[in-house]
């Protein structure tokens, strides 16, 4: 996975457009992008959309970001979308391997209920979006064979730290966020999961996106998330393996 594009679950127009973006995976978002009073409608829309694409040739894998385990909304999200058989569930605000084990159990029960092969639904997790998660980064290894990738979130982390921004005037991460990024990379390597870098929020700044993506690729990240289709070509280009690497 080089590129993962976020799309709000309550926008049919954006959902349709996402599948022509060239993204390697599409993340249908039920969490941050959806207001509290729109959650139920967004769940139904996400399930309808995934079912409608089930037989579409060449479609990218569909992930669904549910609400976090602490929100009390995760079960309703899973009950609505798992019967549609998304490729993976995206867990926000993960706090170590225990949160992955918890989600794994929820998925196992629902797969049995809906005739889905056990383990078919993968997990992609935000490993670090809180201060607590920084100290639990090493516990993702061995948590679940479903775990295919880890990422991190600078905006939620900034909010928890009480900061006004995660980046300096040049758009580069301040030290606490560089630490979080490094720990995410280490957690991914230890868990044998794909290391995916966080979003670059200024989608009108392609040069800044390219610089940050190239930096992430040099460090060992294998892909990056996006919030706008215009970011996908740059991310795909940066994270595509070179001819030399393919030959090797």
C-alpha positions as a printed NumPy array, in Angstrom:
array([[  0.   ,   0.   ,   0.   ],
       [  1.495,   3.265,  -1.135],
       [ -1.532,   5.544,  -0.833],
       [ -4.635,   5.393,   1.37 ],
       [ -7.319,   7.995,   0.699],
       [ -9.775,   9.119,   3.384],
       [-13.368,   9.686,   2.239],
       [-16.277,  10.717,   4.512],
       [-18.977,   8.06 ,   4.63 ],
       [-21.787,  10.619,   4.319],
       [-20.776,  11.92 ,   0.863],
       [-21.853,   9.672,  -2.045],
       [-20.217,  12.072,  -4.501],
       [-16.823,  11.855,  -2.793],
       [-17.149,   8.099,  -2.404],
       [-17.749,   7.678,  -6.121],
       [-14.855,   9.979,  -6.984],
       [-12.462,   8.171,  -4.647],
       [-12.429,   5.042,  -6.801],
       [-11.001,   6.889,  -9.774],
       [ -8.274,   8.602,  -7.73 ],
       [ -5.629,   5.903,  -8.222],
       [ -5.338,   5.28 ,  -4.474],
       [ -4.104,   1.843,  -3.458],
       [ -6.802,   1.71 ,  -0.751],
       [ -9.823,   3.821,   0.163],
       [-10.683,   4.492,   3.814],
       [-14.376,   5.222,   4.33 ],
       [-14.487,   7.354,   7.454],
       [-17.127,   6.959,  10.159],
       [-15.093,   8.775,  12.803],
       [-13.716,  12.322,  12.664],
       [-15.381,  13.289,   9.372],
       [-18.897,  12.495,  10.614],
       [-20.941,  14.606,  13.043],
       [-22.545,  12.779,  15.964],
       [-26.078,  13.162,  14.648],
       [-25.057,  11.783,  11.237],
       [-23.362,   8.572,  12.393],
       [-26.303,   6.252,  11.787],
       [-26.964,   7.533,   8.275],
       [-23.23 ,   7.39 ,   7.486],
       [-23.059,   3.744,   8.557],
       [-25.934,   2.817,   6.269],
       [-24.425,   4.756,   3.385],
       [-21.021,   3.096,   3.86 ],
       [-22.53 ,  -0.402,   3.895],
       [-24.646,   0.319,   0.815],
       [-21.657,   1.68 ,  -1.049],
       [-19.362,  -1.245,  -0.202],
       [-21.99 ,  -3.812,  -1.207],
       [-22.528,  -2.024,  -4.496],
       [-18.838,  -2.298,  -5.324],
       [-18.432,  -5.93 ,  -4.351],
       [-18.25 ,  -7.157,  -7.924],
       [-16.531,  -4.125,  -9.46 ],
       [-13.387,  -5.272, -11.293],
       [-10.14 ,  -3.614, -10.336],
       [-11.503,  -1.69 ,  -7.382],
       [ -9.005,  -0.885,  -4.619],
       [ -9.39 ,  -2.507,  -1.195],
       [-12.007,  -0.778,   0.938],
       [-11.184,   0.005,   4.552],
       [-13.635,   1.475,   7.075],
       [-12.473,   3.673,   9.935],
       [-14.791,   2.995,  12.857],
       [-15.109,   5.072,  15.988],
       [-12.596,   4.265,  18.721],
       [-13.137,   1.623,  21.37 ],
       [-13.561,   4.258,  24.074],
       [-16.36 ,   6.023,  22.171],
       [-19.065,   3.424,  22.769],
       [-19.842,   3.521,  19.017],
       [-17.578,   0.765,  17.714],
       [-20.109,  -2.05 ,  17.997],
       [-22.775,  -0.141,  16.073],
       [-20.229,   0.69 ,  13.369],
       [-19.162,  -2.951,  13.02 ],
       [-22.73 ,  -4.258,  13.063],
       [-23.571,  -1.956,  10.156],
       [-20.54 ,  -2.386,   7.886],
       [-19.088,  -5.838,   8.502],
       [-21.865,  -7.69 ,   6.63 ],
       [-20.791,  -5.679,   3.551],
       [-17.342,  -7.301,   3.88 ],
       [-14.819,  -4.463,   3.834],
       [-11.232,  -5.543,   3.362],
       [-10.144,  -4.036,   6.682],
       [-11.319,  -2.091,   9.706],
       [ -9.296,   0.977,  10.648],
       [ -8.989,   1.43 ,  14.41 ],
       [ -8.405,   5.01 ,  15.586],
       [ -6.796,   5.924,  18.898],
       [ -5.186,   2.556,  19.407],
       [ -3.42 ,   2.07 ,  22.713],
       [ -1.157,  -0.914,  22.313],
       [ -1.673,  -4.556,  21.542],
       [ -4.579,  -4.868,  23.976],
       [ -6.743,  -2.654,  21.768],
       [ -5.955,  -4.836,  18.75 ],
       [ -6.84 ,  -7.99 ,  20.686],
       [-10.122,  -6.336,  21.739],
       [-11.037,  -5.432,  18.155],
       [ -9.979,  -8.883,  16.916],
       [-12.496, -10.48 ,  19.289],
       [-15.28 ,  -8.223,  18.034],
       [-14.458,  -9.076,  14.429],
       [-14.267, -12.812,  15.097],
       [-17.756, -12.841,  16.638],
       [-19.294, -10.913,  13.739],
       [-17.532, -12.943,  11.07 ],
       [-19.091, -16.067,  12.577],
       [-22.526, -14.412,  12.625],
       [-22.359, -13.393,   8.957],
       [-20.678, -16.442,   7.431],
       [-17.377, -14.686,   6.815],
       [-14.18 , -16.701,   7.08 ],
       [-12.481, -16.108,  10.409],
       [ -9.612, -13.678,   9.993],
       [-10.772, -12.398,   6.592],
       [-11.285,  -8.87 ,   7.926],
       [ -7.918,  -7.228,   8.489],
       [ -6.967,  -4.48 ,  10.958],
       [ -5.159,  -1.246,  10.164],
       [ -4.549,   0.82 ,  13.286],
       [ -3.598,   4.29 ,  14.388],
       [ -0.857,   3.165,  16.739],
       [ -0.087,   6.576,  18.209],
       [ -2.661,   9.317,  18.692],
       [ -2.298,   9.771,  22.444],
       [  0.396,  10.207,  25.056],
       [ -0.377,   6.789,  26.518],
       [  0.085,   5.164,  23.124],
       [  3.665,   6.449,  22.959],
       [  4.555,   4.151,  25.835],
       [  2.716,   1.151,  24.342],
       [  4.168,   1.215,  20.834],
       [  6.18 ,  -1.947,  21.408],
       [  3.147,  -4.054,  22.358],
       [  1.537,  -4.326,  18.902],
       [  3.849,  -7.175,  17.895],
       [  2.023, -10.502,  18.087],
       [ -1.326,  -8.936,  19.017],
       [ -3.256, -10.348,  16.051],
       [ -2.54 , -11.985,  12.685],
       [ -5.169,  -9.593,  11.278],
       [ -2.882,  -6.588,  11.758],
       [ -1.612,  -5.41 ,   8.363],
       [ -0.484,  -1.851,   9.031],
       [  0.128,   0.897,  11.559],
       [  0.039,   4.65 ,  11.284],
       [ -0.061,   7.662,  13.584],
       [ -1.973,  10.936,  13.917],
       [ -0.294,  14.255,  14.607],
       [ -3.466,  16.322,  15.028],
       [ -5.01 ,  14.251,  17.834],
       [ -1.628,  14.064,  19.508],
       [ -1.23 ,  17.839,  19.347],
       [ -4.662,  18.279,  20.925],
       [ -3.743,  15.919,  23.777],
       [ -0.425,  17.669,  24.372],
       [ -2.183,  21.034,  24.529],
       [ -0.159,  22.391,  21.622],
       [ -1.393,  24.777,  18.976],
       [  0.319,  22.969,  16.105],
       [  2.387,  19.868,  15.388],
       [  4.481,  21.695,  12.769],
       [  6.753,  24.725,  12.53 ],
       [  6.405,  27.597,  10.058],
       [  8.107,  25.52 ,   7.346],
       [  5.643,  22.662,   7.833],
       [  8.128,  20.352,   9.557],
       [  7.189,  18.37 ,  12.649],
       [  8.218,  19.596,  16.084],
       [ 10.285,  17.18 ,  18.182],
       [  7.428,  15.429,  20.098],
       [  5.803,  14.5  ,  16.797],
       [  9.044,  13.306,  15.273],
       [  9.316,  10.997,  18.269],
       [  5.789,   9.686,  17.657],
       [  6.603,   9.133,  13.991],
       [  9.758,   7.216,  14.89 ],
       [  7.934,   5.033,  17.405],
       [  5.252,   4.237,  14.83 ],
       [  7.954,   3.136,  12.402],
       [  9.584,   0.964,  15.078],
       [  6.226,  -0.501,  16.148],
       [  5.436,  -1.412,  12.541],
       [  8.784,  -3.129,  12.049],
       [  8.4  ,  -5.08 ,  15.285],
       [  4.858,  -6.152,  14.356],
       [  5.84 ,  -7.016,  10.755],
       [  3.142,  -4.612,   9.571],
       [  3.21 ,  -1.906,   6.91 ],
       [  4.393,   1.462,   8.2  ],
       [  2.123,   4.181,   6.806],
       [  2.872,   7.854,   7.418],
       [  0.226,  10.316,   8.59 ],
       [ -1.634,  12.761,   6.367],
       [ -0.224,  16.018,   5.047],
       [ -3.172,  18.355,   5.721],
       [ -2.355,  21.168,   3.276],
       [ -3.6  ,  19.566,   0.054],
       [ -2.882,  22.8  ,  -1.865],
       [  0.851,  22.459,  -1.146],
       [  2.19 ,  19.685,  -3.423],
       [  5.827,  20.644,  -2.793],
       [  5.368,  20.26 ,   0.955],
       [  3.642,  16.918,   0.477],
       [  6.427,  15.64 ,  -1.754],
       [  9.119,  16.73 ,   0.705],
       [  7.36 ,  15.031,   3.631],
       [  6.612,  11.864,   1.639],
       [ 10.217,  11.578,   0.453],
       [ 11.426,  12.022,   4.028],
       [  9.058,   9.277,   5.196],
       [ 10.167,   6.932,   2.41 ],
       [ 13.834,   7.42 ,   3.262],
       [ 13.119,   6.53 ,   6.881],
       [ 11.348,   3.29 ,   5.976],
       [  7.647,   4.102,   5.679],
       [  6.034,   2.239,   2.804],
       [  3.126,   4.597,   2.153],
       [  1.198,   7.651,   3.243],
       [ -2.42 ,   8.562,   3.891],
       [ -4.173,  11.318,   1.952],
       [ -7.153,  13.582,   2.512],
       [ -7.62 ,  14.697,  -1.098],
       [ -7.453,  12.879,  -4.46 ],
       [ -4.959,  15.465,  -5.748],
       [ -2.389,  14.083,  -3.29 ],
       [ -2.518,  10.52 ,  -4.637],
       [ -0.265,  10.842,  -7.729],
       [  2.574,  12.361,  -5.69 ],
       [  2.313,   9.726,  -2.96 ],
       [  2.194,   6.88 ,  -5.474],
       [  5.219,   8.237,  -7.292],
       [  7.304,   8.715,  -4.162],
       [  6.56 ,   5.306,  -2.66 ],
       [  6.715,   3.258,  -5.863],
       [  9.807,   1.023,  -5.825],
       [ 12.569,   2.064,  -8.208],
       [ 13.556,  -0.176, -11.142],
       [ 16.792,  -0.899,  -9.285],
       [ 14.941,  -2.055,  -6.19 ],
       [ 12.589,  -4.235,  -8.255],
       [ 15.586,  -5.807, -10.003],
       [ 17.281,  -6.435,  -6.656]])
